[in-house]
Amino acid sequence: MSLPEFIRSELPGVSRSDRTLVLSRALESEVATQLTQHLTLLDREGSDPVRLMLTNVPGGDAEAACSIVDVMRSMDAPVTVICGGGIQGAGLLLLTGAAEEHRIALENVRFRFQPPTVAAGGGETVDDVADRKADIERRVARLLADATGQSGARIREDLAAHTSLTAEEAVNYGLVHRIISRTDKK
């Protein structure tokens, strides 16, 4: 099936091949729109698994990440998230859209917790932005706690401390289910 005209012009750092999407840039509103359109189209094409490859995602807008997670969770097609390079901040949230057994790390990936960022909207007061930031911080902590089995307090501590995890540490933490390496392909 060819892509509809409205999603044919790809953003740099977002690409699609067969049933695999690759993200290698910060999450922003435009990126979330592009990814949700691709995911929705792939889900409509059938229930075969979809792969979302994250490579060097340096964080971004947590609200944009939450919109992608909502779409991932609503899909009939299972989504496997495969992480490589460095995954930070909002990029971590994308893991919460996949079932535990579908969260995979390449052996040299690094994960880094970061407090969520919120893009200010037009006409918002400082208090409005502070309220939205507090709300997204609660949602991020809940999503990560539910996905990993860690307490909300532990998640909030790790976000504030910018905790960094290796692939093996991420498995122990519950962020990913398993690690794959080149030897797995033999």
ZITAVEN-V194038 format. One record per helix or strand of 2 or more residues. SS is the DSSP state (hx for helix, st for strand). FROM is the first residue (numbers start at 1). TO is the last residue. If there is no record, write none. Layout:
# ZITAVEN-V194038
ss=SS from=FROM to=TO
ss=SS from=FROM to=TO
This chain:
# ZITAVEN-V194038
ss=hx from=5 to=7
ss=st from=14 to=17
ss=st from=20 to=23
ss=hx from=29 to=45
ss=st from=50 to=58
ss=st from=60 to=61
ss=hx from=62 to=74
ss=st from=79 to=88
ss=hx from=90 to=97
ss=hx from=100 to=102
ss=st from=103 to=106
ss=st from=110 to=112
ss=hx from=126 to=148
ss=hx from=152 to=161
ss=st from=164 to=166
ss=hx from=167 to=173
ss=st from=178 to=180
ss=hx from=182 to=185
